[in-house]
Amino acid sequence: KSVFQKNQPFSKPLIYALFNDLKQPQKELQDDSIYNFAERRFGKEIADYAIAPMICGICAGDAKEISVKFLMKTLFEWEQNHGGVVKGLMKSFFKSKTEDDLDLSDLAKKSQEEKWNVYTIKGGLEKFPVTLHNYLKENNVNMNLNSRVEEIQFVDSSTVTLKNTN
């Protein structure tokens, strides 16, 4: 499907999110939550159905509490400096950049210096917990899903017991 067609769970084609960003007035802020930023620039549905779950999955955190300036600095700067994400993106396409012009975050610089590797899993990241679950099940590991853990005991180097409420 394309961005010009309606895709579930969205009520309108995704292209409307880009139009929403273009029509929003520039709002000068020191910082904002990722959720508020996404809702302001792209609409509530994008914030609710795309950004919030993505941030929860990537950061294991709440998009309403995580700083957009910290995690999505470039997008926030495009809004602040150019009046929107789409405008900032378009201007960045047409601006010639030399290596000296690139302003990397401290984390990006560290990743380059330490030559960090990026890994992916064939079939997507969801494949890892599914495969792990199947492996544990095949090896008769007792799993209590959706249970609150109250205590973890390390019995020895290969045994762990959990005290839970179920």
Secondary structure, DSSP 8 states (H G I E B T S, - for coil): --TTS--TT-SS-THHHHHHHHHS-----S--BHHHHHHHHH-HHHIIIIIHHHHHHHHSS-TTTSBHHHHSHHHHHHHHHHSSHHHHHHHHHHS---GGG----HHHHHHHHTT------TT-TTHHHHHHHHHHHHTT----TT--EEEEEEEETTEEEEEE--
